[in-house]
Amino acid sequence: NAIENFNRQLRKVTKAKSVFPTDDSLLKMLYLAMIDITKKWTGRRKDWGQIHSQLEIFFADRLD
């Protein structure tokens, strides 16, 4: 599951450093980790064309 994998990668980052001086430092570290994790997402869904056409039917006014 993609969400479980994402959460596992975030846990791996926070487990390496157990103490954060402020809440902002924790948020910054999670944000930077999220940027690194999402850079690796290069795959596309094989049925994206069908999904996009269904979204166009339901949300025609919101899609370009």
N, CA, C and O atoms as a Maestro MAE file, in Angstrom:
{
 s_m_m2io_version
 :::
 2.0.0
}

f_m_ct {
 s_m_title
 :::
 protein
 m_atom[256] {
  # First column is atom index #
  i_m_mmod_type
  r_m_x_coord
  r_m_y_coord
  r_m_z_coord
  i_m_residue_number
  s_m_chain_name
  s_m_pdb_residue_name
  s_m_pdb_atom_name
  i_m_atomic_number
  :::
  1 25 0.835 -1.169 0.000 1 A "ASN " " N  " 7
  2 3 0.000 0.000 0.000 1 A "ASN " " CA " 6
  3 2 0.889 1.245 0.000 1 A "ASN " " C  " 6
  4 15 1.863 1.320 0.750 1 A "ASN " " O  " 8
  5 25 0.553 2.204 -0.832 2 A "ALA " " N  " 7
  6 3 1.370 3.407 -0.977 2 A "ALA " " CA " 6
  7 2 1.375 4.256 0.288 2 A "ALA " " C  " 6
  8 15 2.409 4.817 0.650 2 A "ALA " " O  " 8
  9 25 0.244 4.356 0.957 3 A "ILE " " N  " 7
  10 3 0.167 5.173 2.177 3 A "ILE " " CA " 6
  11 2 0.988 4.552 3.293 3 A "ILE " " C  " 6
  12 15 1.701 5.260 4.005 3 A "ILE " " O  " 8
  13 25 0.897 3.252 3.453 4 A "GLU " " N  " 7
  14 3 1.696 2.583 4.477 4 A "GLU " " CA " 6
  15 2 3.186 2.721 4.188 4 A "GLU " " C  " 6
  16 15 3.982 2.906 5.109 4 A "GLU " " O  " 8
  17 25 3.563 2.632 2.933 5 A "ASN " " N  " 7
  18 3 4.961 2.792 2.545 5 A "ASN " " CA " 6
  19 2 5.444 4.212 2.857 5 A "ASN " " C  " 6
  20 15 6.547 4.397 3.372 5 A "ASN " " O  " 8
  21 25 4.619 5.204 2.545 6 A "PHE " " N  " 7
  22 3 4.959 6.603 2.838 6 A "PHE " " CA " 6
  23 2 5.140 6.810 4.347 6 A "PHE " " C  " 6
  24 15 6.110 7.433 4.778 6 A "PHE " " O  " 8
  25 25 4.204 6.286 5.143 7 A "ASN " " N  " 7
  26 3 4.304 6.412 6.602 7 A "ASN " " CA " 6
  27 2 5.542 5.698 7.137 7 A "ASN " " C  " 6
  28 15 6.189 6.192 8.060 7 A "ASN " " O  " 8
  29 25 5.874 4.548 6.568 8 A "ARG " " N  " 7
  30 3 7.057 3.811 7.010 8 A "ARG " " CA " 6
  31 2 8.320 4.624 6.754 8 A "ARG " " C  " 6
  32 15 9.223 4.661 7.590 8 A "ARG " " O  " 8
  33 25 8.379 5.268 5.609 9 A "GLN " " N  " 7
  34 3 9.552 6.074 5.292 9 A "GLN " " CA " 6
  35 2 9.656 7.291 6.215 9 A "GLN " " C  " 6
  36 15 10.760 7.680 6.597 9 A "GLN " " O  " 8
  37 25 8.525 7.891 6.575 10 A "LEU " " N  " 7
  38 3 8.563 9.010 7.517 10 A "LEU " " CA " 6
  39 2 8.991 8.542 8.909 10 A "LEU " " C  " 6
  40 15 9.746 9.232 9.594 10 A "LEU " " O  " 8
  41 25 8.510 7.375 9.324 11 A "ARG " " N  " 7
  42 3 8.925 6.834 10.621 11 A "ARG " " CA " 6
  43 2 10.417 6.561 10.649 11 A "ARG " " C  " 6
  44 15 11.073 6.781 11.667 11 A "ARG " " O  " 8
  45 25 10.957 6.083 9.536 12 A "LYS " " N  " 7
  46 3 12.385 5.799 9.457 12 A "LYS " " CA " 6
  47 2 13.193 7.081 9.683 12 A "LYS " " C  " 6
  48 15 14.236 7.054 10.336 12 A "LYS " " O  " 8
  49 25 12.711 8.196 9.143 13 A "VAL " " N  " 7
  50 3 13.408 9.475 9.291 13 A "VAL " " CA " 6
  51 2 13.343 9.958 10.738 13 A "VAL " " C  " 6
  52 15 14.351 10.402 11.289 13 A "VAL " " O  " 8
  53 25 12.170 9.874 11.352 14 A "THR " " N  " 7
  54 3 12.031 10.383 12.718 14 A "THR " " CA " 6
  55 2 12.665 9.450 13.745 14 A "THR " " C  " 6
  56 15 13.051 9.891 14.828 14 A "THR " " O  " 8
  57 25 12.773 8.167 13.414 15 A "LYS " " N  " 7
  58 3 13.384 7.222 14.346 15 A "LYS " " CA " 6
  59 2 14.884 7.463 14.475 15 A "LYS " " C  " 6
  60 15 15.467 7.212 15.530 15 A "LYS " " O  " 8
  61 25 15.509 7.951 13.403 16 A "ALA " " N  " 7
  62 3 16.945 8.203 13.427 16 A "ALA " " CA " 6
  63 2 17.298 9.291 14.440 16 A "ALA " " C  " 6
  64 15 18.360 9.249 15.061 16 A "ALA " " O  " 8
  65 25 16.411 10.253 14.601 17 A "LYS " " N  " 7
  66 3 16.646 11.322 15.569 17 A "LYS " " CA " 6
  67 2 15.447 11.346 16.509 17 A "LYS " " C  " 6
  68 15 14.342 11.697 16.097 17 A "LYS " " O  " 8
  69 25 15.658 10.977 17.756 18 A "SER " " N  " 7
  70 3 14.533 10.802 18.669 18 A "SER " " CA " 6
  71 2 14.116 12.076 19.388 18 A "SER " " C  " 6
  72 15 13.001 12.149 19.905 18 A "SER " " O  " 8
  73 25 14.986 13.082 19.434 19 A "VAL " " N  " 7
  74 3 14.658 14.318 20.159 19 A "VAL " " CA " 6
  75 2 14.737 15.496 19.196 19 A "VAL " " C  " 6
  76 15 15.736 15.685 18.501 19 A "VAL " " O  " 8
  77 25 13.663 16.286 19.170 20 A "PHE " " N  " 7
  78 3 13.629 17.501 18.359 20 A "PHE " " CA " 6
  79 2 13.496 18.693 19.305 20 A "PHE " " C  " 6
  80 15 12.657 18.669 20.206 20 A "PHE " " O  " 8
  81 25 14.306 19.735 19.116 21 A "PRO " " N  " 7
  82 3 14.275 20.868 20.035 21 A "PRO " " CA " 6
  83 2 12.934 21.602 20.038 21 A "PRO " " C  " 6
  84 15 12.481 22.061 21.087 21 A "PRO " " O  " 8
  85 25 12.303 21.714 18.880 22 A "THR " " N  " 7
  86 3 11.002 22.393 18.811 22 A "THR " " CA " 6
  87 2 10.081 21.615 17.882 22 A "THR " " C  " 6
  88 15 10.515 20.756 17.115 22 A "THR " " O  " 8
  89 25 8.812 21.938 17.975 23 A "ASP " " N  " 7
  90 3 7.843 21.328 17.068 23 A "ASP " " CA " 6
  91 2 8.110 21.740 15.624 23 A "ASP " " C  " 6
  92 15 7.901 20.961 14.695 23 A "ASP " " O  " 8
  93 25 8.574 22.977 15.451 24 A "ASP " " N  " 7
  94 3 8.877 23.452 14.101 24 A "ASP " " CA " 6
  95 2 10.010 22.654 13.459 24 A "ASP " " C  " 6
  96 15 9.992 22.393 12.256 24 A "ASP " " O  " 8
  97 25 10.993 22.271 14.272 25 A "SER " " N  " 7
  98 3 12.098 21.481 13.706 25 A "SER " " CA " 6
  99 2 11.605 20.105 13.257 25 A "SER " " C  " 6
  100 15 12.071 19.586 12.243 25 A "SER " " O  " 8
  101 25 10.677 19.516 13.991 26 A "LEU " " N  " 7
  102 3 10.084 18.242 13.585 26 A "LEU " " CA " 6
  103 2 9.305 18.401 12.284 26 A "LEU " " C  " 6
  104 15 9.437 17.584 11.372 26 A "LEU " " O  " 8
  105 25 8.491 19.454 12.199 27 A "LEU " " N  " 7
  106 3 7.712 19.692 10.985 27 A "LEU " " CA " 6
  107 2 8.616 19.938 9.783 27 A "LEU " " C  " 6
  108 15 8.336 19.466 8.681 27 A "LEU " " O  " 8
  109 25 9.704 20.680 10.000 28 A "LYS " " N  " 7
  110 3 10.628 20.944 8.903 28 A "LYS " " CA " 6
  111 2 11.291 19.656 8.429 28 A "LYS " " C  " 6
  112 15 11.455 19.444 7.227 28 A "LYS " " O  " 8
  113 25 11.669 18.802 9.364 29 A "MET " " N  " 7
  114 3 12.304 17.540 8.985 29 A "MET " " CA " 6
  115 2 11.321 16.647 8.229 29 A "MET " " C  " 6
  116 15 11.690 16.017 7.238 29 A "MET " " O  " 8
  117 25 10.068 16.592 8.694 30 A "LEU " " N  " 7
  118 3 9.059 15.794 7.996 30 A "LEU " " CA " 6
  119 2 8.769 16.360 6.606 30 A "LEU " " C  " 6
  120 15 8.573 15.606 5.653 30 A "LEU " " O  " 8
  121 25 8.742 17.678 6.494 31 A "TYR " " N  " 7
  122 3 8.505 18.310 5.194 31 A "TYR " " CA " 6
  123 2 9.626 17.970 4.221 31 A "TYR " " C  " 6
  124 15 9.364 17.598 3.077 31 A "TYR " " O  " 8
  125 25 10.864 18.094 4.665 32 A "LEU " " N  " 7
  126 3 11.998 17.795 3.793 32 A "LEU " " CA " 6
  127 2 12.040 16.315 3.414 32 A "LEU " " C  " 6
  128 15 12.391 15.964 2.287 32 A "LEU " " O  " 8
  129 25 11.678 15.454 4.365 33 A "ALA " " N  " 7
  130 3 11.617 14.026 4.065 33 A "ALA " " CA " 6
  131 2 10.518 13.744 3.042 33 A "ALA " " C  " 6
  132 15 10.696 12.920 2.146 33 A "ALA " " O  " 8
  133 25 9.382 14.430 3.179 34 A "MET " " N  " 7
  134 3 8.283 14.251 2.244 34 A "MET " " CA " 6
  135 2 8.707 14.670 0.839 34 A "MET " " C  " 6
  136 15 8.356 14.004 -0.135 34 A "MET " " O  " 8
  137 25 9.455 15.763 0.722 35 A "ILE " " N  " 7
  138 3 9.940 16.213 -0.584 35 A "ILE " " CA " 6
  139 2 10.839 15.139 -1.202 35 A "ILE " " C  " 6
  140 15 10.708 14.825 -2.385 35 A "ILE " " O  " 8
  141 25 11.752 14.576 -0.402 36 A "ASP " " N  " 7
  142 3 12.648 13.531 -0.910 36 A "ASP " " CA " 6
  143 2 11.886 12.278 -1.313 36 A "ASP " " C  " 6
  144 15 12.196 11.663 -2.333 36 A "ASP " " O  " 8
  145 25 10.893 11.897 -0.521 37 A "ILE " " N  " 7
  146 3 10.115 10.690 -0.806 37 A "ILE " " CA " 6
  147 2 9.316 10.861 -2.103 37 A "ILE " " C  " 6
  148 15 9.282 9.957 -2.937 37 A "ILE " " O  " 8
  149 25 8.678 12.016 -2.268 38 A "THR " " N  " 7
  150 3 7.828 12.214 -3.439 38 A "THR " " CA " 6
  151 2 8.635 12.393 -4.719 38 A "THR " " C  " 6
  152 15 8.092 12.198 -5.807 38 A "THR " " O  " 8
  153 25 9.915 12.758 -4.626 39 A "LYS " " N  " 7
  154 3 10.751 12.844 -5.832 39 A "LYS " " CA " 6
  155 2 10.919 11.470 -6.471 39 A "LYS " " C  " 6
  156 15 11.149 11.373 -7.677 39 A "LYS " " O  " 8
  157 25 10.807 10.417 -5.684 40 A "LYS " " N  " 7
  158 3 10.992 9.058 -6.183 40 A "LYS " " CA " 6
  159 2 9.733 8.514 -6.865 40 A "LYS " " C  " 6
  160 15 9.778 7.455 -7.491 40 A "LYS " " O  " 8
  161 25 8.625 9.224 -6.748 41 A "TRP " " N  " 7
  162 3 7.372 8.759 -7.341 41 A "TRP " " CA " 6
  163 2 7.357 9.120 -8.813 41 A "TRP " " C  " 6
  164 15 6.950 10.221 -9.184 41 A "TRP " " O  " 8
  165 25 7.794 8.208 -9.638 42 A "THR " " N  " 7
  166 3 7.840 8.479 -11.067 42 A "THR " " CA " 6
  167 2 6.827 7.648 -11.840 42 A "THR " " C  " 6
  168 15 6.528 7.958 -12.994 42 A "THR " " O  " 8
  169 25 6.304 6.612 -11.234 43 A "GLY " " N  " 7
  170 3 5.388 5.726 -11.941 43 A "GLY " " CA " 6
  171 2 4.027 6.348 -12.162 43 A "GLY " " C  " 6
  172 15 3.579 7.202 -11.397 43 A "GLY " " O  " 8
  173 25 3.381 5.901 -13.223 44 A "ARG " " N  " 7
  174 3 2.014 6.329 -13.513 44 A "ARG " " CA " 6
  175 2 1.098 5.127 -13.446 44 A "ARG " " C  " 6
  176 15 1.519 3.989 -13.655 44 A "ARG " " O  " 8
  177 25 -0.137 5.394 -13.155 45 A "ARG " " N  " 7
  178 3 -1.124 4.319 -13.163 45 A "ARG " " CA " 6
  179 2 -1.397 3.907 -14.599 45 A "ARG " " C  " 6
  180 15 -1.515 4.753 -15.485 45 A "ARG " " O  " 8
  181 25 -1.495 2.614 -14.824 46 A "LYS " " N  " 7
  182 3 -1.705 2.141 -16.189 46 A "LYS " " CA " 6
  183 2 -3.105 2.457 -16.696 46 A "LYS " " C  " 6
  184 15 -3.322 2.487 -17.907 46 A "LYS " " O  " 8
  185 25 -4.055 2.692 -15.804 47 A "ASP " " N  " 7
  186 3 -5.416 3.007 -16.218 47 A "ASP " " CA " 6
  187 2 -5.757 4.485 -16.005 47 A "ASP " " C  " 6
  188 15 -6.921 4.833 -15.807 47 A "ASP " " O  " 8
  189 25 -4.727 5.361 -16.046 48 A "TRP " " N  " 7
  190 3 -4.941 6.782 -15.785 48 A "TRP " " CA " 6
  191 2 -5.866 7.404 -16.839 48 A "TRP " " C  " 6
  192 15 -6.651 8.290 -16.502 48 A "TRP " " O  " 8
  193 25 -5.798 6.977 -18.077 49 A "GLY " " N  " 7
  194 3 -6.666 7.530 -19.112 49 A "GLY " " CA " 6
  195 2 -8.138 7.337 -18.788 49 A "GLY " " C  " 6
  196 15 -8.940 8.255 -18.957 49 A "GLY " " O  " 8
  197 25 -8.492 6.152 -18.327 50 A "GLN " " N  " 7
  198 3 -9.876 5.874 -17.956 50 A "GLN " " CA " 6
  199 2 -10.279 6.691 -16.732 50 A "GLN " " C  " 6
  200 15 -11.386 7.227 -16.681 50 A "GLN " " O  " 8
  201 25 -9.394 6.788 -15.754 51 A "ILE " " N  " 7
  202 3 -9.689 7.572 -14.558 51 A "ILE " " CA " 6
  203 2 -9.897 9.040 -14.922 51 A "ILE " " C  " 6
  204 15 -10.824 9.684 -14.432 51 A "ILE " " O  " 8
  205 25 -9.033 9.557 -15.778 52 A "HIS " " N  " 7
  206 3 -9.139 10.967 -16.171 52 A "HIS " " CA " 6
  207 2 -10.448 11.226 -16.910 52 A "HIS " " C  " 6
  208 15 -11.093 12.246 -16.666 52 A "HIS " " O  " 8
  209 25 -10.856 10.329 -17.808 53 A "SER " " N  " 7
  210 3 -12.112 10.561 -18.514 53 A "SER " " CA " 6
  211 2 -13.314 10.505 -17.580 53 A "SER " " C  " 6
  212 15 -14.281 11.239 -17.782 53 A "SER " " O  " 8
  213 25 -13.271 9.653 -16.567 54 A "GLN " " N  " 7
  214 3 -14.369 9.617 -15.600 54 A "GLN " " CA " 6
  215 2 -14.395 10.889 -14.757 54 A "GLN " " C  " 6
  216 15 -15.467 11.402 -14.433 54 A "GLN " " O  " 8
  217 25 -13.219 11.394 -14.403 55 A "LEU " " N  " 7
  218 3 -13.164 12.656 -13.655 55 A "LEU " " CA " 6
  219 2 -13.679 13.812 -14.504 55 A "LEU " " C  " 6
  220 15 -14.322 14.724 -13.982 55 A "LEU " " O  " 8
  221 25 -13.403 13.784 -15.808 56 A "GLU " " N  " 7
  222 3 -13.915 14.832 -16.688 56 A "GLU " " CA " 6
  223 2 -15.431 14.823 -16.745 56 A "GLU " " C  " 6
  224 15 -16.049 15.881 -16.864 56 A "GLU " " O  " 8
  225 25 -16.040 13.653 -16.664 57 A "ILE " " N  " 7
  226 3 -17.500 13.565 -16.685 57 A "ILE " " CA " 6
  227 2 -18.079 14.165 -15.405 57 A "ILE " " C  " 6
  228 15 -19.032 14.943 -15.458 57 A "ILE " " O  " 8
  229 25 -17.507 13.804 -14.261 58 A "PHE " " N  " 7
  230 3 -18.052 14.257 -12.985 58 A "PHE " " CA " 6
  231 2 -17.661 15.703 -12.654 58 A "PHE " " C  " 6
  232 15 -18.437 16.423 -12.026 58 A "PHE " " O  " 8
  233 25 -16.481 16.124 -13.068 59 A "PHE " " N  " 7
  234 3 -15.977 17.447 -12.699 59 A "PHE " " CA " 6
  235 2 -15.572 18.239 -13.931 59 A "PHE " " C  " 6
  236 15 -14.478 18.802 -13.972 59 A "PHE " " O  " 8
  237 25 -16.424 18.291 -14.918 60 A "ALA " " N  " 7
  238 3 -16.101 18.961 -16.186 60 A "ALA " " CA " 6
  239 2 -15.782 20.434 -15.981 60 A "ALA " " C  " 6
  240 15 -14.914 20.978 -16.664 60 A "ALA " " O  " 8
  241 25 -16.469 21.086 -15.053 61 A "ASP " " N  " 7
  242 3 -16.243 22.515 -14.834 61 A "ASP " " CA " 6
  243 2 -14.948 22.818 -14.085 61 A "ASP " " C  " 6
  244 15 -14.498 23.964 -14.077 61 A "ASP " " O  " 8
  245 25 -14.341 21.811 -13.455 62 A "ARG " " N  " 7
  246 3 -13.127 22.028 -12.674 62 A "ARG " " CA " 6
  247 2 -11.851 21.647 -13.417 62 A "ARG " " C  " 6
  248 15 -10.771 22.121 -13.064 62 A "ARG " " O  " 8
  249 25 -11.955 20.804 -14.433 63 A "LEU " " N  " 7
  250 3 -10.782 20.383 -15.180 63 A "LEU " " CA " 6
  251 2 -10.617 21.227 -16.425 63 A "LEU " " C  " 6
  252 15 -11.600 21.681 -17.011 63 A "LEU " " O  " 8
  253 25 -9.388 21.436 -16.827 64 A "ASP " " N  " 7
  254 3 -9.116 22.247 -18.032 64 A "ASP " " CA " 6
  255 2 -9.490 21.521 -19.284 64 A "ASP " " C  " 6
  256 15 -9.327 22.056 -20.380 64 A "ASP " " O  " 8
  :::
 }
 m_bond[255] {
  # First column is bond index #
  i_m_from
  i_m_to
  i_m_order
  :::
  1 1 2 1
  2 2 3 1
  3 3 4 2
  4 3 5 1
  5 5 6 1
  6 6 7 1
  7 7 8 2
  8 7 9 1
  9 9 10 1
  10 10 11 1
  11 11 12 2
  12 11 13 1
  13 13 14 1
  14 14 15 1
  15 15 16 2
  16 15 17 1
  17 17 18 1
  18 18 19 1
  19 19 20 2
  20 19 21 1
  21 21 22 1
  22 22 23 1
  23 23 24 2
  24 23 25 1
  25 25 26 1
  26 26 27 1
  27 27 28 2
  28 27 29 1
  29 29 30 1
  30 30 31 1
  31 31 32 2
  32 31 33 1
  33 33 34 1
  34 34 35 1
  35 35 36 2
  36 35 37 1
  37 37 38 1
  38 38 39 1
  39 39 40 2
  40 39 41 1
  41 41 42 1
  42 42 43 1
  43 43 44 2
  44 43 45 1
  45 45 46 1
  46 46 47 1
  47 47 48 2
  48 47 49 1
  49 49 50 1
  50 50 51 1
  51 51 52 2
  52 51 53 1
  53 53 54 1
  54 54 55 1
  55 55 56 2
  56 55 57 1
  57 57 58 1
  58 58 59 1
  59 59 60 2
  60 59 61 1
  61 61 62 1
  62 62 63 1
  63 63 64 2
  64 63 65 1
  65 65 66 1
  66 66 67 1
  67 67 68 2
  68 67 69 1
  69 69 70 1
  70 70 71 1
  71 71 72 2
  72 71 73 1
  73 73 74 1
  74 74 75 1
  75 75 76 2
  76 75 77 1
  77 77 78 1
  78 78 79 1
  79 79 80 2
  80 79 81 1
  81 81 82 1
  82 82 83 1
  83 83 84 2
  84 83 85 1
  85 85 86 1
  86 86 87 1
  87 87 88 2
  88 87 89 1
  89 89 90 1
  90 90 91 1
  91 91 92 2
  92 91 93 1
  93 93 94 1
  94 94 95 1
  95 95 96 2
  96 95 97 1
  97 97 98 1
  98 98 99 1
  99 99 100 2
  100 99 101 1
  101 101 102 1
  102 102 103 1
  103 103 104 2
  104 103 105 1
  105 105 106 1
  106 106 107 1
  107 107 108 2
  108 107 109 1
  109 109 110 1
  110 110 111 1
  111 111 112 2
  112 111 113 1
  113 113 114 1
  114 114 115 1
  115 115 116 2
  116 115 117 1
  117 117 118 1
  118 118 119 1
  119 119 120 2
  120 119 121 1
  121 121 122 1
  122 122 123 1
  123 123 124 2
  124 123 125 1
  125 125 126 1
  126 126 127 1
  127 127 128 2
  128 127 129 1
  129 129 130 1
  130 130 131 1
  131 131 132 2
  132 131 133 1
  133 133 134 1
  134 134 135 1
  135 135 136 2
  136 135 137 1
  137 137 138 1
  138 138 139 1
  139 139 140 2
  140 139 141 1
  141 141 142 1
  142 142 143 1
  143 143 144 2
  144 143 145 1
  145 145 146 1
  146 146 147 1
  147 147 148 2
  148 147 149 1
  149 149 150 1
  150 150 151 1
  151 151 152 2
  152 151 153 1
  153 153 154 1
  154 154 155 1
  155 155 156 2
  156 155 157 1
  157 157 158 1
  158 158 159 1
  159 159 160 2
  160 159 161 1
  161 161 162 1
  162 162 163 1
  163 163 164 2
  164 163 165 1
  165 165 166 1
  166 166 167 1
  167 167 168 2
  168 167 169 1
  169 169 170 1
  170 170 171 1
  171 171 172 2
  172 171 173 1
  173 173 174 1
  174 174 175 1
  175 175 176 2
  176 175 177 1
  177 177 178 1
  178 178 179 1
  179 179 180 2
  180 179 181 1
  181 181 182 1
  182 182 183 1
  183 183 184 2
  184 183 185 1
  185 185 186 1
  186 186 187 1
  187 187 188 2
  188 187 189 1
  189 189 190 1
  190 190 191 1
  191 191 192 2
  192 191 193 1
  193 193 194 1
  194 194 195 1
  195 195 196 2
  196 195 197 1
  197 197 198 1
  198 198 199 1
  199 199 200 2
  200 199 201 1
  201 201 202 1
  202 202 203 1
  203 203 204 2
  204 203 205 1
  205 205 206 1
  206 206 207 1
  207 207 208 2
  208 207 209 1
  209 209 210 1
  210 210 211 1
  211 211 212 2
  212 211 213 1
  213 213 214 1
  214 214 215 1
  215 215 216 2
  216 215 217 1
  217 217 218 1
  218 218 219 1
  219 219 220 2
  220 219 221 1
  221 221 222 1
  222 222 223 1
  223 223 224 2
  224 223 225 1
  225 225 226 1
  226 226 227 1
  227 227 228 2
  228 227 229 1
  229 229 230 1
  230 230 231 1
  231 231 232 2
  232 231 233 1
  233 233 234 1
  234 234 235 1
  235 235 236 2
  236 235 237 1
  237 237 238 1
  238 238 239 1
  239 239 240 2
  240 239 241 1
  241 241 242 1
  242 242 243 1
  243 243 244 2
  244 243 245 1
  245 245 246 1
  246 246 247 1
  247 247 248 2
  248 247 249 1
  249 249 250 1
  250 250 251 1
  251 251 252 2
  252 251 253 1
  253 253 254 1
  254 254 255 1
  255 255 256 2
  :::
 }
}
